[in-house]
Amino acid sequence: MAMWGPWIFAALYYPGLQVAPLYLWHAQPRSQTIYQRLAVTSVAAACGAWVPTARRLIAGGGGTTALLAALGIRLSGLPTACVLPLVLIAVLFAGPLLVLAWSAASPSGSVDRLLWLHRTRLPPAMVCRNWIAAPVLEEFIYRACLISYLLAAGARVSTCIWLSPLLFGASHLHHYYDLTRFQGLSARAAIQFLAFQLSYTTVFGWLAAYLFIRTGHLVAAVLPHAFCNIVGPPEMPPAAWQRLRALAAAYVLGLIAFFCLLRPLTEPALYGNVDLAQVHS
């Protein structure tokens, strides 16, 4: 039970810290209260997300420097942490990036052009939430604070990488209320949407957790998260699309190159700091 205790606490505390403030305006669609929700969640995260980690580190004799390092907030290796994880995610998304490049270059009025406009023209509030606030807040809560707390509590690195993203994915299940009440989806359609979202966010969570632990930098998880939100989930155009073969090749080659580069480009020595995996395993 000793090791399950921190996991049970984490499963309740961190998703609750993120989700509970969102329901201060439960009677209104989220699209109408984006800035209010972001502000309240930011305050909750800034005031409470790091506290469990701090308590664990203080009990072990650590101070402010140790806390900031555990949260992935450090200057050493910062430029590398801003570049190499983005290179990795861009390689993985070679296919989707190719689709967007072709779409942006398509004639006005074409289907490809409409895809580009749909992806890039969003209301300012949604841009702020999806491209800036959500990556920063979610990675701070679920990577910097949750993982550092579990590691400080004695959890194995591999367990943190594989299991902690499940909490991140599950935190999106509360969208069921908004989808069925305000967006008019049926229960079945909402469940299907959430199942896809849970799968996608969990897979990304594995990558983000790995990047955070290997690099020791919060920004190494934040920037790929923002990238994924901007580009969107990978998708294949209709089978009749004339560039389908080239696109399929980009998907396959991007995936192969990603796995070949994943470990070399996240080598702790590249980031100028002690690898968290070596410290806590």
Secondary structure as a PSIPRED ss2 file (coil, helix, strand):
# PSIPRED VFORMAT (PSIPRED V4.0)

   1 M C   1.000  0.000  0.000
   2 A C   1.000  0.000  0.000
   3 M C   1.000  0.000  0.000
   4 W H   0.000  1.000  0.000
   5 G H   0.000  1.000  0.000
   6 P H   0.000  1.000  0.000
   7 W H   0.000  1.000  0.000
   8 I H   0.000  1.000  0.000
   9 F H   0.000  1.000  0.000
  10 A H   0.000  1.000  0.000
  11 A H   0.000  1.000  0.000
  12 L H   0.000  1.000  0.000
  13 Y H   0.000  1.000  0.000
  14 Y H   0.000  1.000  0.000
  15 P H   0.000  1.000  0.000
  16 G H   0.000  1.000  0.000
  17 L H   0.000  1.000  0.000
  18 Q H   0.000  1.000  0.000
  19 V H   0.000  1.000  0.000
  20 A H   0.000  1.000  0.000
  21 P H   0.000  1.000  0.000
  22 L H   0.000  1.000  0.000
  23 Y H   0.000  1.000  0.000
  24 L H   0.000  1.000  0.000
  25 W H   0.000  1.000  0.000
  26 H C   1.000  0.000  0.000
  27 A C   1.000  0.000  0.000
  28 Q C   1.000  0.000  0.000
  29 P C   1.000  0.000  0.000
  30 R H   0.000  1.000  0.000
  31 S H   0.000  1.000  0.000
  32 Q H   0.000  1.000  0.000
  33 T C   1.000  0.000  0.000
  34 I H   0.000  1.000  0.000
  35 Y H   0.000  1.000  0.000
  36 Q H   0.000  1.000  0.000
  37 R H   0.000  1.000  0.000
  38 L H   0.000  1.000  0.000
  39 A H   0.000  1.000  0.000
  40 V H   0.000  1.000  0.000
  41 T H   0.000  1.000  0.000
  42 S H   0.000  1.000  0.000
  43 V H   0.000  1.000  0.000
  44 A H   0.000  1.000  0.000
  45 A H   0.000  1.000  0.000
  46 A H   0.000  1.000  0.000
  47 C H   0.000  1.000  0.000
  48 G H   0.000  1.000  0.000
  49 A H   0.000  1.000  0.000
  50 W C   1.000  0.000  0.000
  51 V H   0.000  1.000  0.000
  52 P H   0.000  1.000  0.000
  53 T H   0.000  1.000  0.000
  54 A H   0.000  1.000  0.000
  55 R H   0.000  1.000  0.000
  56 R H   0.000  1.000  0.000
  57 L H   0.000  1.000  0.000
  58 I H   0.000  1.000  0.000
  59 A H   0.000  1.000  0.000
  60 G C   1.000  0.000  0.000
  61 G C   1.000  0.000  0.000
  62 G C   1.000  0.000  0.000
  63 G C   1.000  0.000  0.000
  64 T H   0.000  1.000  0.000
  65 T H   0.000  1.000  0.000
  66 A H   0.000  1.000  0.000
  67 L H   0.000  1.000  0.000
  68 L H   0.000  1.000  0.000
  69 A H   0.000  1.000  0.000
  70 A H   0.000  1.000  0.000
  71 L C   1.000  0.000  0.000
  72 G C   1.000  0.000  0.000
  73 I C   1.000  0.000  0.000
  74 R C   1.000  0.000  0.000
  75 L C   1.000  0.000  0.000
  76 S C   1.000  0.000  0.000
  77 G C   1.000  0.000  0.000
  78 L H   0.000  1.000  0.000
  79 P H   0.000  1.000  0.000
  80 T H   0.000  1.000  0.000
  81 A H   0.000  1.000  0.000
  82 C H   0.000  1.000  0.000
  83 V H   0.000  1.000  0.000
  84 L H   0.000  1.000  0.000
  85 P H   0.000  1.000  0.000
  86 L H   0.000  1.000  0.000
  87 V H   0.000  1.000  0.000
  88 L H   0.000  1.000  0.000
  89 I H   0.000  1.000  0.000
  90 A H   0.000  1.000  0.000
  91 V H   0.000  1.000  0.000
  92 L H   0.000  1.000  0.000
  93 F C   1.000  0.000  0.000
  94 A H   0.000  1.000  0.000
  95 G H   0.000  1.000  0.000
  96 P H   0.000  1.000  0.000
  97 L H   0.000  1.000  0.000
  98 L H   0.000  1.000  0.000
  99 V H   0.000  1.000  0.000
 100 L H   0.000  1.000  0.000
 101 A H   0.000  1.000  0.000
 102 W H   0.000  1.000  0.000
 103 S H   0.000  1.000  0.000
 104 A H   0.000  1.000  0.000
 105 A C   1.000  0.000  0.000
 106 S C   1.000  0.000  0.000
 107 P C   1.000  0.000  0.000
 108 S C   1.000  0.000  0.000
 109 G C   1.000  0.000  0.000
 110 S C   1.000  0.000  0.000
 111 V H   0.000  1.000  0.000
 112 D H   0.000  1.000  0.000
 113 R H   0.000  1.000  0.000
 114 L H   0.000  1.000  0.000
 115 L H   0.000  1.000  0.000
 116 W H   0.000  1.000  0.000
 117 L H   0.000  1.000  0.000
 118 H H   0.000  1.000  0.000
 119 R H   0.000  1.000  0.000
 120 T H   0.000  1.000  0.000
 121 R C   1.000  0.000  0.000
 122 L C   1.000  0.000  0.000
 123 P C   1.000  0.000  0.000
 124 P H   0.000  1.000  0.000
 125 A H   0.000  1.000  0.000
 126 M H   0.000  1.000  0.000
 127 V H   0.000  1.000  0.000
 128 C H   0.000  1.000  0.000
 129 R H   0.000  1.000  0.000
 130 N H   0.000  1.000  0.000
 131 W H   0.000  1.000  0.000
 132 I H   0.000  1.000  0.000
 133 A H   0.000  1.000  0.000
 134 A H   0.000  1.000  0.000
 135 P H   0.000  1.000  0.000
 136 V H   0.000  1.000  0.000
 137 L H   0.000  1.000  0.000
 138 E H   0.000  1.000  0.000
 139 E H   0.000  1.000  0.000
 140 F H   0.000  1.000  0.000
 141 I H   0.000  1.000  0.000
 142 Y H   0.000  1.000  0.000
 143 R H   0.000  1.000  0.000
 144 A H   0.000  1.000  0.000
 145 C H   0.000  1.000  0.000
 146 L H   0.000  1.000  0.000
 147 I H   0.000  1.000  0.000
 148 S H   0.000  1.000  0.000
 149 Y H   0.000  1.000  0.000
 150 L H   0.000  1.000  0.000
 151 L H   0.000  1.000  0.000
 152 A H   0.000  1.000  0.000
 153 A C   1.000  0.000  0.000
 154 G C   1.000  0.000  0.000
 155 A C   1.000  0.000  0.000
 156 R C   1.000  0.000  0.000
 157 V H   0.000  1.000  0.000
 158 S H   0.000  1.000  0.000
 159 T H   0.000  1.000  0.000
 160 C H   0.000  1.000  0.000
 161 I H   0.000  1.000  0.000
 162 W H   0.000  1.000  0.000
 163 L H   0.000  1.000  0.000
 164 S H   0.000  1.000  0.000
 165 P H   0.000  1.000  0.000
 166 L H   0.000  1.000  0.000
 167 L H   0.000  1.000  0.000
 168 F H   0.000  1.000  0.000
 169 G H   0.000  1.000  0.000
 170 A H   0.000  1.000  0.000
 171 S C   1.000  0.000  0.000
 172 H C   1.000  0.000  0.000
 173 L C   1.000  0.000  0.000
 174 H C   1.000  0.000  0.000
 175 H H   0.000  1.000  0.000
 176 Y H   0.000  1.000  0.000
 177 Y H   0.000  1.000  0.000
 178 D H   0.000  1.000  0.000
 179 L H   0.000  1.000  0.000
 180 T H   0.000  1.000  0.000
 181 R H   0.000  1.000  0.000
 182 F C   1.000  0.000  0.000
 183 Q C   1.000  0.000  0.000
 184 G C   1.000  0.000  0.000
 185 L C   1.000  0.000  0.000
 186 S C   1.000  0.000  0.000
 187 A H   0.000  1.000  0.000
 188 R H   0.000  1.000  0.000
 189 A H   0.000  1.000  0.000
 190 A H   0.000  1.000  0.000
 191 I H   0.000  1.000  0.000
 192 Q H   0.000  1.000  0.000
 193 F H   0.000  1.000  0.000
 194 L H   0.000  1.000  0.000
 195 A H   0.000  1.000  0.000
 196 F H   0.000  1.000  0.000
 197 Q H   0.000  1.000  0.000
 198 L H   0.000  1.000  0.000
 199 S H   0.000  1.000  0.000
 200 Y H   0.000  1.000  0.000
 201 T H   0.000  1.000  0.000
 202 T H   0.000  1.000  0.000
 203 V H   0.000  1.000  0.000
 204 F H   0.000  1.000  0.000
 205 G H   0.000  1.000  0.000
 206 W H   0.000  1.000  0.000
 207 L H   0.000  1.000  0.000
 208 A H   0.000  1.000  0.000
 209 A H   0.000  1.000  0.000
 210 Y H   0.000  1.000  0.000
 211 L H   0.000  1.000  0.000
 212 F H   0.000  1.000  0.000
 213 I H   0.000  1.000  0.000
 214 R H   0.000  1.000  0.000
 215 T H   0.000  1.000  0.000
 216 G C   1.000  0.000  0.000
 217 H C   1.000  0.000  0.000
 218 L C   1.000  0.000  0.000
 219 V H   0.000  1.000  0.000
 220 A H   0.000  1.000  0.000
 221 A H   0.000  1.000  0.000
 222 V H   0.000  1.000  0.000
 223 L H   0.000  1.000  0.000
 224 P H   0.000  1.000  0.000
 225 H H   0.000  1.000  0.000
 226 A H   0.000  1.000  0.000
 227 F H   0.000  1.000  0.000
 228 C H   0.000  1.000  0.000
 229 N H   0.000  1.000  0.000
 230 I H   0.000  1.000  0.000
 231 V H   0.000  1.000  0.000
 232 G C   1.000  0.000  0.000
 233 P C   1.000  0.000  0.000
 234 P C   1.000  0.000  0.000
 235 E C   1.000  0.000  0.000
 236 M C   1.000  0.000  0.000
 237 P C   1.000  0.000  0.000
 238 P C   1.000  0.000  0.000
 239 A C   1.000  0.000  0.000
 240 A C   1.000  0.000  0.000
 241 W C   1.000  0.000  0.000
 242 Q C   1.000  0.000  0.000
 243 R C   1.000  0.000  0.000
 244 L H   0.000  1.000  0.000
 245 R H   0.000  1.000  0.000
 246 A H   0.000  1.000  0.000
 247 L H   0.000  1.000  0.000
 248 A H   0.000  1.000  0.000
 249 A H   0.000  1.000  0.000
 250 A H   0.000  1.000  0.000
 251 Y H   0.000  1.000  0.000
 252 V H   0.000  1.000  0.000
 253 L H   0.000  1.000  0.000
 254 G H   0.000  1.000  0.000
 255 L H   0.000  1.000  0.000
 256 I H   0.000  1.000  0.000
 257 A H   0.000  1.000  0.000
 258 F H   0.000  1.000  0.000
 259 F H   0.000  1.000  0.000
 260 C H   0.000  1.000  0.000
 261 L H   0.000  1.000  0.000
 262 L H   0.000  1.000  0.000
 263 R C   1.000  0.000  0.000
 264 P H   0.000  1.000  0.000
 265 L H   0.000  1.000  0.000
 266 T H   0.000  1.000  0.000
 267 E C   1.000  0.000  0.000
 268 P H   0.000  1.000  0.000
 269 A H   0.000  1.000  0.000
 270 L H   0.000  1.000  0.000
 271 Y H   0.000  1.000  0.000
 272 G C   1.000  0.000  0.000
 273 N C   1.000  0.000  0.000
 274 V C   1.000  0.000  0.000
 275 D C   1.000  0.000  0.000
 276 L H   0.000  1.000  0.000
 277 A H   0.000  1.000  0.000
 278 Q H   0.000  1.000  0.000
 279 V H   0.000  1.000  0.000
 280 H H   0.000  1.000  0.000
 281 S C   1.000  0.000  0.000
